[in-house]
Amino acid sequence: MYPNRHICQALEEMRACYETRNFAALLGLIEEVQSMANRMESGLEDNRDLKKLTEDRQRLSEQVDKLRAERDKLQPPAVEIEWEEEDE
């Protein structure tokens, strides 16, 4: 497969195969188009999943912040203990 090759280029080659009635390369072109289309579909699904996970992370982060604020409200403030140094 060529770098930066698009489905449209492969489809144009398929049309050329049909026009010339030379179907020798057709099976390879079909596989190439199917492979590119599968990668595009996978990329779309990955983007959808990434968006959903980002929204979930934001929602959970907000919940954690609320729970931390509630915890801090319920916990008594920490008291610092000052230790006296003993003279020897």
C-alpha positions in Angstrom: 0.0 0.0 0.0 1.3 3.5 -0.8 1.7 6.1 1.9 -1.2 8.6 2.1 -3.2 6.6 -0.4 -7.0 7.3 -0.2 -10.0 5.1 -0.9 -10.9 7.3 -3.8 -7.7 6.5 -5.6 -8.3 2.8 -5.1 -11.9 3.2 -6.3 -10.7 5.0 -9.4 -8.4 2.1 -10.2 -11.3 -0.3 -9.7 -13.3 1.8 -12.3 -10.3 1.7 -14.6 -10.3 -2.1 -14.2 -13.9 -2.3 -15.2 -13.6 0.1 -18.1 -10.7 -1.9 -19.6 -12.3 -5.3 -18.5 -8.9 -6.2 -16.9 -9.9 -7.6 -13.6 -6.5 -9.0 -12.6 -5.9 -6.4 -9.9 -9.5 -6.1 -8.8 -9.3 -8.5 -5.8 -6.3 -6.7 -4.4 -8.1 -3.4 -4.8 -11.1 -4.7 -3.0 -9.0 -5.9 -0.1 -7.2 -2.5 0.0 -10.5 -0.5 0.1 -11.9 -2.8 2.8 -8.8 -2.4 4.9 -8.8 1.4 4.6 -12.6 1.5 5.4 -12.1 -0.7 8.4 -9.3 1.6 9.7 -11.6 4.6 9.2 -14.4 3.0 11.1 -12.1 2.0 13.9 -10.8 5.6 14.1 -14.3 6.9 14.3 -15.1 4.5 17.1 -11.9 5.3 18.9 -12.8 9.1 18.7 -16.3 8.4 20.0 -14.9 6.3 22.9 -12.3 9.0 23.7 -15.0 11.6 23.9 -17.1 9.5 26.2 -14.2 8.6 28.4 -13.2 12.3 28.7 -16.7 13.2 29.7 -16.7 10.3 32.3 -13.4 11.5 33.7 -14.7 15.1 34.0 -17.9 13.9 35.7 -15.9 11.6 38.1 -13.4 14.4 38.9 -16.3 16.7 39.9 -17.7 13.9 42.1 -14.3 13.4 43.8 -14.0 17.2 44.4 -17.5 17.2 46.0 -16.6 14.2 48.2 -13.3 15.8 49.3 -15.1 19.0 50.2 -17.7 17.0 52.2 -14.9 15.0 53.9 -13.1 18.2 54.9 -16.3 19.6 56.3 -16.9 16.5 58.4 -13.3 16.0 59.6 -12.1 18.2 62.5 -9.2 20.4 61.6 -5.8 19.0 62.3 -4.1 20.3 65.4 -0.4 20.9 65.3 1.5 19.6 68.3 4.5 21.6 69.4 7.2 19.5 71.0 9.4 21.1 73.6 13.0 20.3 73.2 14.6 18.7 76.3 17.8 20.2 77.5 20.5 17.7 78.4 
